[in-house]
């Protein structure tokens, strides 16, 4: 087999390698991954459109070709693409990414969409993002609503370091990151005054970690995946049961999880005295956003 030289040949080889990988989630768009990695190897903008007039017969220099094929091999072995390229696009924002935190994923963009909808009619809202990690949700909400005051909390120093770095890069002055366990890092002065709480807490049952692909288990800290409980609901239950004490009347709690966890989470919201507002899902049904609201006290 001849060495791939042209862009078309390189992409063809990359897609075959990625298709053969057993270390990636099955729902990944392999052609998109191949193109994004090539854009990175060529130092082009993320998600560059190779179908828009780009010459597929172009032959990059050997060092670029070798760099690209090395990227593909690393991705096929399970290494997350943002760790390979050092950055990712989330809700249209470019964020730096390093190992040590949960990788921002497109499936979490639904959380941002739902959060912005719930904030639409509010002025200068107060937002709390629990288990913020590298802060993609908090950062995006703060960017889209620069009148908001956004607080992100996490137990991970590395995740918070990345979040703060991205806040500086994005020029955001309305976001604050604090280290602590769930609500333990939220300023006490905000109790009863929060308009919106978002949370993507670790929820994989400890016995199911082995079912996850290598791109997760071998590259992301275990504490970002599971709370070490048998059912995955220890942290989820706390995030829900403590929410009413922080929300103002009419405030919202939004929780991201897989679809099969949503019914139980909704029951816990009702048990906590919150109004169950259902679960939103995107077209791919990769994640569900359970939505609950604090009562307004009106009759």
C-alpha positions in Angstrom: 0.0 0.0 0.0 1.4 3.4 -1.0 2.0 6.1 1.5 -0.9 8.5 1.7 0.2 11.9 0.5 -2.8 13.9 -0.5 -5.4 15.3 1.8 -8.0 12.9 0.3 -5.7 9.9 0.9 -4.9 11.0 4.4 -8.5 11.4 5.3 -9.4 8.0 3.8 -6.7 6.2 5.8 -7.7 8.1 9.0 -11.4 7.2 8.7 -10.5 3.5 8.2 -8.3 3.5 11.3 -10.9 5.2 13.4 -13.7 2.9 12.1 -11.6 -0.1 13.3 -11.0 1.3 16.8 -12.7 -0.4 19.7 -11.7 2.3 22.1 -14.2 5.0 21.1 -17.9 5.6 21.8 -19.9 4.1 18.9 -21.8 7.3 18.3 -18.8 9.3 17.4 -18.7 10.9 13.9 -15.4 9.3 12.6 -15.2 11.5 9.4 -15.6 14.6 11.5 -12.9 13.4 13.9 -10.5 12.8 10.9 -11.2 16.2 9.5 -10.8 18.0 12.9 -7.5 16.3 13.5 -6.2 17.2 10.0 -7.2 20.9 10.6 -5.1 20.8 13.8 -2.2 19.2 12.1 -2.4 21.9 9.4 -2.8 24.6 12.0 -6.2 25.6 10.5 -9.2 26.8 12.5 -11.1 24.1 14.5 -13.8 22.4 12.4 -12.4 23.8 9.2 -14.6 22.8 6.3 -12.6 20.8 3.9 -15.6 20.4 1.6 -15.8 24.1 0.9 -13.4 24.6 -2.0 -10.4 23.0 -0.4 -8.1 21.1 -2.9 -8.3 17.5 -1.8 -5.3 16.7 -4.0 -3.0 19.0 -2.0 0.0 17.2 -0.5 1.1 18.6 2.9 4.8 18.4 3.8 6.0 15.1 5.2 6.3 16.4 8.7 2.7 17.5 8.6 1.6 14.1 7.2 3.5 12.3 9.9 2.1 14.6 12.6 -1.4 13.9 11.4 -1.1 10.2 11.3 0.3 10.2 14.8 -2.7 12.3 15.9 -5.0 9.7 14.3 -3.2 6.8 16.0 -3.5 8.5 19.4 -7.2 9.1 18.9 -7.8 5.5 17.7 -6.1 4.3 20.9 -8.7 6.3 22.9 -7.0 9.6 23.7 -9.6 12.4 23.6 -9.1 14.8 20.7 -8.9 17.9 22.9 -5.9 16.4 24.7 -4.2 15.8 21.3 -4.9 19.3 20.0 -4.9 21.1 23.3 -8.2 22.8 22.6 -11.8 22.2 21.8 -14.8 24.1 20.6 -17.8 24.2 23.0 -20.9 26.2 22.0 -18.8 28.1 19.5 -16.1 29.1 22.1 -12.5 27.9 21.8 -11.3 26.5 25.1 -7.9 25.2 26.1 -8.0 21.6 27.4 -5.5 19.5 29.3 -5.6 16.1 31.1 -6.8 16.2 34.6 -10.4 17.3 34.1 -13.6 15.9 32.4 -13.4 16.7 28.7 -16.1 19.2 27.5 -18.4 17.3 25.1 -20.9 18.5 22.5 -23.7 16.6 24.4 -23.4 19.2 27.2 -24.2 22.0 24.9 -27.9 21.1 25.5 -27.4 22.2 29.1 -26.3 25.6 27.9 -29.2 25.9 25.6 -31.7 25.1 28.3 -30.0 27.3 30.9 -30.1 30.3 28.6 -33.8 29.7 27.9 -34.5 29.7 31.7 -32.5 32.9 32.1 -34.0 34.7 29.2 -36.4 37.0 31.1 -34.1 37.7 34.0 -31.8 40.7 34.6 -28.4 40.1 36.3 -29.2 36.5 37.2 -27.1 34.6 39.7 -26.0 31.2 38.4 -24.3 28.3 40.2 -22.6 25.5 38.2 -21.8 22.4 40.4 -19.1 20.0 39.5 -17.9 22.5 37.0 -14.7 20.7 36.1 -12.9 22.8 33.4 -16.0 25.1 33.4 -17.4 24.7 29.9 -21.0 25.2 31.0 -20.3 28.1 33.4 -18.0 29.8 31.0 -20.5 29.6 28.1 -23.4 30.9 30.2 -21.1 33.8 31.5 -20.1 34.6 27.9 -23.7 34.5 26.6 -25.1 36.5 29.5 -22.5 39.0 30.5 -24.9 40.6 32.9 -25.0 37.3 34.9 -23.0 36.5 38.0 -21.8 32.9 37.5 -20.2 30.7 40.2 -18.5 27.4 39.4 -17.6 24.9 42.1 -15.5 21.7 42.0 -13.2 19.6 44.2 -10.5 19.5 41.5 -7.7 22.1 41.6 -6.6 21.1 38.1 -10.1 21.5 36.6 -10.5 24.9 38.3 -7.0 26.0 37.1 -8.1 25.3 33.5 -11.5 27.0 34.0 -9.8 30.2 35.3 -7.4 30.2 32.4 -10.2 30.0 29.9 -12.1 32.7 31.7 -9.0 34.9 31.3 -8.6 34.0 27.6 -12.3 34.7 26.9 -12.1 38.0 28.7 -14.8 37.1 31.3 -15.0 39.2 34.5 -18.5 37.9 35.6 -17.4 34.4 36.6 -15.9 33.0 39.8 -14.5 29.6 40.5 -14.2 28.1 44.0 -12.9 24.8 45.3 -15.3 22.8 47.4 -17.8 19.9 47.6 -21.0 20.8 45.7 -22.7 23.7 47.5 -19.9 23.9 50.1 -18.0 26.3 47.9 -20.9 28.6 47.2 -20.8 31.8 49.2 -23.3 31.7 52.0 -24.6 35.1 51.0 -26.2 33.5 47.9 -28.4 31.1 49.9 -32.0 31.6 48.9 -31.0 34.0 46.1 -29.8 31.8 43.2 -31.8 32.0 39.9 -30.4 28.9 38.3 -28.3 25.9 39.4 -26.7 23.7 36.7 -25.0 20.4 37.5 -23.4 17.6 35.6 -22.4 15.4 38.6 -20.6 12.1 38.2 -23.2 9.4 38.1 -21.7 6.2 36.6 -22.4 3.3 39.0 -19.0 2.1 40.2 -19.7 -1.4 38.9 -20.2 -0.1 35.4 -16.9 1.8 35.0 -15.5 -1.2 33.1 -18.2 -0.9 30.5 -16.9 2.5 29.4 -14.5 2.9 26.5 -10.8 3.6 26.9 -11.2 7.2 25.8 -13.0 7.8 29.2 -11.5 5.3 31.7 -7.9 5.7 30.7 -7.8 9.5 30.2 -10.2 11.1 32.6 -10.0 11.2 36.4 -12.2 8.6 38.0 -13.8 11.1 40.3 -15.2 12.9 37.3 -17.0 9.7 36.3 -18.4 8.2 39.4 -19.2 9.0 43.0 -18.1 5.4 43.9 -21.7 4.4 44.8 -23.4 1.3 43.6 -26.3 3.2 41.9 -24.5 6.4 41.0 -26.9 8.6 42.9 -25.1 9.7 46.0 -23.9 13.1 44.6 -27.0 13.4 42.5 -29.3 13.0 45.5 -27.3 15.7 47.4 -27.3 18.1 44.5 -31.1 17.8 44.4 -32.0 17.7 48.1 -29.9 20.7 49.0 -31.0 22.8 46.0 -34.2 24.3 47.5 -32.1 26.0 50.2 -30.2 27.9 47.6 -32.8 28.7 45.0 -34.9 31.8 45.2 -38.7 31.3 44.6 -39.1 30.3 40.9 -35.5 29.4 40.5 -34.4 26.5 38.4 -32.4 23.3 38.9 -31.0 21.7 35.7 -29.3 18.3 35.9 -27.4 16.5 33.0 -27.4 12.7 32.9 -28.1 9.8 30.6 -31.7 9.2 29.6 -32.2 6.1 31.8 -31.3 8.1 35.0 -33.9 10.8 34.4 -37.0 9.1 35.8 -35.4 8.6 39.2 -33.9 12.1 39.3 -37.3 13.5 38.6 -38.8 11.6 41.5 -36.0 12.9 43.8 -36.8 16.5 42.6 -40.4 16.0 43.5 -39.5 14.5 46.9 -37.3 17.6 47.6 -40.3 19.8 47.1 -39.3 21.1 43.6 -41.8 21.2 40.7 -40.9 18.6 38.1 -40.7 20.2 34.7 -39.7 17.2 32.7 -36.5 16.2 30.9 -35.2 17.7 27.6 -33.2 15.7 25.1 -31.5 16.6 21.9 -32.0 14.7 18.6 -29.2 12.2 19.3 -30.6 11.4 22.8 -27.0 11.4 24.1 -28.0 13.1 27.3 -31.0 14.3 29.2 -31.5 17.6 31.1 -33.8 17.1 34.0 -35.5 20.4 34.9 -37.1 21.3 38.2 -38.3 24.6 39.7 -38.6 26.0 43.1 -42.1 27.0 44.0 -43.1 30.7 43.8 -45.3 30.6 46.9 -48.2 32.0 44.8 -51.7 30.3 44.7 
